[in-house]
Amino acid sequence: MLLVNTDYITGKELEMLGIVKGSTIQTRNIGRDITQGFKSLVGGELKAYNEMMNEARALATKRMVEEAQALGADAVVNIRYASSAIMETAAEVIAYGTAVRFIG
């Protein structure tokens, strides 16, 4: 499965199949909160949260790809990511794009 953030693939004619998406909601771990809270006092990267968000993006992407495969897609174009706070201790990550099939 080819994944791109452009609305075209050089050298390919595309048939649009529809919008596909994948999402996940991740909650913070109390142990992470305590250690990351200390880190926020001195500054620097919050590595545990960074890892959590990377895992969430990977899972959202996997779910988007599964939806595209169910449509018989060869690729997903114009991929975008978004995140939002659901509540104080949880965030949603969504990956979305357009599933396409190669023509010819």
Secondary structure, DSSP 4 states (H G I P E B T S, - for coil): -EE-SSS--TT-EEEEEEEEEEEEEEE--HHHHHHHHHHHHH-S--HHHHHHHHHHHHHHHHHHHHHHHHTT-SEEEEEEEEEEEEETTEEEEEEEEEEEEEE-
